[in-house]
Amino acid sequence: MLETAELDGEGMAYDFVAVKRALDELAARLDHRDVNTVPPFDALSRPRSGSPPGFFAGLAERLPGAPLTALTVWEGPDCSATYRP
């Protein structure tokens, strides 16, 4: 979730092209891979999609200055986990 108290000069909270690019980069590292072999999850004793802090950190790293306040990771249509630091 991206939040902001103010909009930029174009009336936008954040450039969604940059957000989509960052999400695509992060997803490409994880899609169809064993998460146990992908940093930073490879260092965890029980990595899983239910451990969204690693995803949050990866997205925050790709979007410096983004007003990122929460991240929901979906494992299927009825199964998700939300992380709010």
Summary of the structure (lengths in Angstrom):
residues: 85
radius of gyration: 14.0
end to end distance: 11.7
largest distance: 45.5
contacts: 187
relative contact order: 0.18
helix: 36%
strand: 15%
